[in-house]
């Protein structure tokens, strides 16, 4: 097996020597040049496994080299060496397509980790379609999904932070997991956290860890989320929910790659790739002053938008089949079939809740359907508004808070109350025996259990 080959581009002899020695000890065949012209000459040779380039060169800069290597269509990862504190320069390099960056003075341990991650890229595929989908989130042959899979494959080869945007229920965490699985950090942890679910007073401890006795209740040491994800990926879901004081601390850790646990006296190093997600518009949050602009630019190096389900309706049939197959496996039954009317109703529905709503609709239909077929009535989808009704609704004035509820809301509440009364009377009549109650009402036991759960009847 041949040695990996690395090209080093730096005009400082001392830096070149340090890089050559470090990489040679890792079993890498190294070629070093001092300027952009020398790098271009070397790049006429194929099969470079890695390129390390200084940002400032006598005849150009490292970003030029990043762009030229990307334009050649090669898979060579390029890491850029930047001056200490030049975070804007590092972000510019990542946006241009650099694999990662490392700051001067060079830390040998950090350098070795970066090189190992770059060399692991060839062990991964850049085609997400080769992997199994979890819950059908990335299934579909629409143009939107094909483009999304292409972007994921490209993004996975970088270490740049990614901001994933999209409506609730579109599968943003699933996409973050796919980026991690296809990248060089796949063998290390993927840690997901919902920023809106952590109490404000516990955020610093949850993210950065704490030492025993740091505060009341800290009876043991805790590593925190960053340390738990060390070497891997930290996914910050609903990052817009972070308070401003926590945003400042998060920004520093992302930039310095160091943190200090609560109650500790020394900082520790962490190596984590940051993926974030939000269903809200972070740019608007920056304009409103609720999200820091510097943190926004730091996490939004690569932006990835997930299309809503209504923009890829042609994927609904394959998603439906995949979800029903999974649900049937959980219920221990054979997957049901859908009537043409049911499939047509699903395809026409707007799905404001996206894939999560589709899953809920199908699970409810599976519980309520009689036999092995699901009809349009079993889906219980709200009727689509007519063009005239939609126009009238758009033109109508919003009611004030004291107005009466609309007819559909009142009807829904009335029907639920009637169902609750019928169920309670049947349960009492059958001495709260669920099996006998289901038989009395002409329902299956599964259908009765679903209705009791929906109506909160214990």
N, C-alpha and C positions, 0 to 999 in steps of 0.2 A: 504494500500500500504506500503510495507516494506521500511525501510530506505536504502539509498545507503551505501555500505561498502567500506572503504578505508584502505589500509595497508600502514603504515609509517615505513620506515627503515632508522634509523639515530642513530649514537653512541653518539651524543651530547644531554644530557638531556634537555638543554634549547631549542634547536631546536625542539625536539620531543614535548615538552610541548606547544610551540607556534603553531605547526602544529595541535596538538590534539585540542586545544582550538578553533582555527580558523575553522577547519572542523566541530567540534561539533556544533558551532553556526550556521553552514550552514545546520544542520539537517542530518549530516553524522555519521554513526556508525564507530568509529575509533579503530583500533588495531595497537599498536606501538611496534616495536622490535628494538634492538640495533645492530644487525649484520646480516650477510648473512645467517648464519645457522638458525637463528630464522625466517628469511623471508621464507626460503625454507620449514620450518616446517609449517608455516601458509598457504603457497600456496598449501599444500595438500588439503585444504578445497576449495570447488568450489565457484564461484559467487563473486569474488572481482570486484568492479566497478571502482577502481582506485588504483594505487600504486605510492607512492612518496618515492623515495630512494635517499640517499646521494651518491655522486660519490665515496668517499673514506670511506671504511668500515674496521673494524679491521681484518676481514678474507677474504677480496676481494674488488671488486669495483662494482659500480652500473651497469656498462655495462654488467657484467656477469649476473646480475639479469634480465636485459632487454632481453638478448639473451635467457635465460632459459624460461622466460614467453612466448616469441615468439615461442620457440620450442614446448611448450605445446599446441599450437594451440588455446589458449584462446583469447578473445577479450579485455582483461584487458589493458587499456592504462597505460603506465608507464611514469611518469615525473621524470627527474633527477635533483637533487640539486647540483649545481657546485659552486666552489669558484669564487669570483669576478674576472672578466677578463679572465677566463679560456675558451675562445671561442673555442679553438681547441678541448678541452675536450667535450664541448657541441655539437660540430659538429660530433664528433665521436659517441656520444650517439644517436644523431638523425639518423646517418647512420646505427647504429645497430638496429634501430626500435623504439626508444623512441618517445612517443607522443609529448613531449615538454621538455623544461628545464627552470629552474629558478635559478638565481644567488643569492649567499649570499652577503651582509645581505638581508634577505628575506623582500620583500615589500608585506605587507598584501593584499593591493588592487590588485596587480598583481597576487598573489597567489589565491585569490578568483576567478579572471577571468579565470585563468588556470583550476581550479577545475570545474568551471561551464562549460567550453568548453569540458572538458573530459567527464563529466556526460551527455552532450548532444549527445555524439557519438551514444548511443544506440537508440536515436530518429531518426537516419538517417539510410538509407539502404546502404549496401556496394555493391549493384548490380546496376551499371549504366543502365543496360538494362530495369530496371523498370521505368525509366523516359522517357519522350518523347524527341525525337531528334529534334534539331533546324536545318532545312535544310538538314537533312540526313547525317550530318557529321560523326556520329558514327554508322550509319547503316552498316550492313554486317555480314555475318556468317563465314568469312574466319578465319583461325587460327590466323592471325596477329591481326584482330580486337578483337577476343575473348581474346587474351593475353593483348591487350591494355585496354579493359574494366576491366579485372581482376586487372591490375596494378593501374588503376584509383581508383577502389574501395578500394584498400589497401592504396594508397597514401592519399586518402581523410580522413582517420582516423588519420593522422599525422598532426603536425603543421610545419613540416620541409619545408624549401624552395625547390621549384621544378624548374628545368631548362628543358623546353620543347623544343626539337629540331626537325627539319623536314623541308622539302622543302616548298617553298611558295605555299599557296593554299591547304595545307593538313588539315587545321582546328585546328591550335594550340590554338587560342582563345576559340573556342568551347570546347576544352578539358579542358582548364583552368576554364571555367565557370562550367563544369561538376564536377571538383574536388571541387570547392567552394560549389556547390549545394549539394553535398553528404557529406560535412563535417560539423563540429559543428558551423561554422561561417555562415551557409546558411541564417540565419535570418538577417544578417548584410550586408553592401554594398559590391558589387563587382565592383571595379573601374579598367577600362582598359585604358592604355595610350600607344600610339605609340611613343617611345623615339626619333625616327627619324623625327617626325613631329613637335617637339617643337623647336623654335628658341633658339640658344645657350644662348643668353643674357637673356632669360626669364625662363630658366630651373629651377634655384634655387627657384624662386618665384612660378612657377607652381607646383613643388614638395612639397616645405615646407611652402608655403604661404608667405604673407607679411603684414606689418602693414601700415596703412594710412600714407602717406608722406615719405615712405622709399625710394622712387625714383620718378622721374618725371612720372606722370600718375597714381600713386598709390593714388587714391582719396578715396578709402574705404579699409577696412581690407579684406584680402582674406585668407581662411583656407589652400588651397593647397590640393594636391592629397592624401598625407598621412593622413591628418586629415579627408578628405572626406571618406577614406576607414577604418577609425578607428573601430576596432572590427571585421572587415571583411577581404577582400582579395584585394591586389593591384597587378594587372597584368601588368608587364613591357614588352611590345612587342618590338621586335628589340632592345634589351638592348645593343647590340654591337655598336649601333650608339651613345651611350653616350660618350661625351669627357672625357678625363682622370681626369680633375679637378672635374667634376661632379661625377665621379665614386668614388673619395675619400669621398665626402660628403655623397653619398648614402650609402657607406659601414659603415660609422660611425652611421648613423641613424638606419640601420639594426641591428648593433651590440648593440648599447646602448638603442634602442627603445625610443629615445628622439630626439627632433629636435628644432631648433630655427628659427622661421620665420624671413624673411628679415626685418630688422628694429626693431626687438623685443629685449628686454633686458634679458628675461628669457626663458628657455627651457620648452617645454611641452612634456608630455608622449604620445606615440602612441602605439597601439597594432594592428599590421597588419601582415598578412601572405603574404609573397612575392612569387609570381609565375612569372617566366620570360620565354621569348621565343626568339629564333633567328633562322634565316634560314642559318646563317653562322656558321663556326666552331669556337667556343669560345676558344678552346684549341690552335688553330692556331693563333688566335688573341692575346692570351697571349704570345705565342712564338714570335710574330711579335712586341710586345711591345705596341699594341694599346688597350689592355684590361688588367686591373690590375689582377695579380694572386690572391691576397688576396680576392678581390671581387668575382672572379671566384669560388674559393673554398667555399665562403660563400653562393652563390646563387645556387651552383651545388651540394647541399647535396644529393638530389635525382634527377637523370637524367631520363627523359622520352622521348623516341624517337617515333615519329609518322611516320609510313611507308608511302611511296608514293603510289599513286593509282595504278601504274603499277605493284607493288608487291602484289596486292590483286585484280586482275582482276575479280575474281569470284564475287566480291561485286558490280561491275559496273551495272548489271541489276537492283538490288534492289535500288541502289542509283538513277539510271535513272528514275525509276517509282516514287520515292518519290519526286524528283526535279520537274518532269513534273506535278505531282499532285499539288504541291505548286504553280508553275508558272501558271497553268490553273486557279487556284483559284484567283490569282492576276489579270489575264486577264478576268475573268468572263466567262470562257468557259469550256467545258468538256475536261478532259485529253485526248490527242491524243494517238493513238497506234503506235508502231514502227514496221516496217517491219523486217523480219528476217535478211535481208541484213544490215539494219541500226544497229540492235543490234550487229551483227557480227563486223561491222566496229568500233563501240564504244569499243567493247571488245578487238580488236586488236590494237587500237590506244595507243600510248605511254603516252599521257597526261602529258607533262612536267609541265603544270600549275595545275595538280592534280584536286581536286574537284571544285575549282574555275573555271578552264577551262571547266570542264564538264558542269557546270551550264551555262556558257556563250554559249557553243555549243548548248545546248538544248534550251536556250531562243531564239537564232537566228533561229534555226530550227522551233520552234513554230511560229515565226513570218513569216517565208518564206513558210512553207508547205501549200499546197492546200488541203483542206478537213481535214478529221480527222485522216489521216495517215502521219507519217513522214518516208520518205525513206532515203536511204543512201546519195543521192544527196543533200537532204535538210540539212544534217549535215555539208556539205562543209569542210570535214576533208582533210588535205593534204594527198596525196597518200603515202603509206608506201614504203620506199626504198627497192629495190630488194637486195638480198645478195651481188651481184656483185657491185651494185652501192654503197652500204654501205661500202664495203671493199675499193673501190676506193676513197671514201670520207675520210675514216680514214687514208689512205695512202698518200693523197694529201698534198701538202705544202700549208700552210695558205697564202692567197693572201695579198699583201701589201695594205696600205690604199688608194693608187692611182689607184688600179685595178678597172675594170668595174664591176657593180653589176652582180650577177649571174642571169641566165635565169629565174628561178622561181620568183625572186624578181622583175625583169623587167616586166614579164608577169602580175604579180599581180597589179603592178602600172598601166600598160596599160589598164587592164580590169576595174580598178576602174575609171580611167579617161574617158573611153568610157561610163561607166554607168552614170557618172556625166553629161556628155554631153547630153545623151539621156534624163535624168531626167529634166535637165534645159530646153531643147527644148520643152518637153511635158508640163512643168509648164508654160512656156511663151505662148505656144499655147492655153492653157486653162486658161489664165489670172491668174495664180497662185492659181487656185482653186484646192485644194488637192483631193477632192472627185471626181471631173471631171477628174483630171490627173490620178488617180488610175484606173478609168473606162477606160480611153483612152489606158492605158498600159496593161490592163488585169490583174491588181493586186488588192488585197484587200486593204482597207485603212490602215490596220495594217502593211501589207507588205511595202506599200509605206512609211509610217512613219518610219519604221525601216531603210529602205535604205537611206532616207534623213538624219537620225541621224548618220548613219555609215559614210556617205560621207560628213558630216558637211555642209549640204546645209540648210541654214536658209531661 
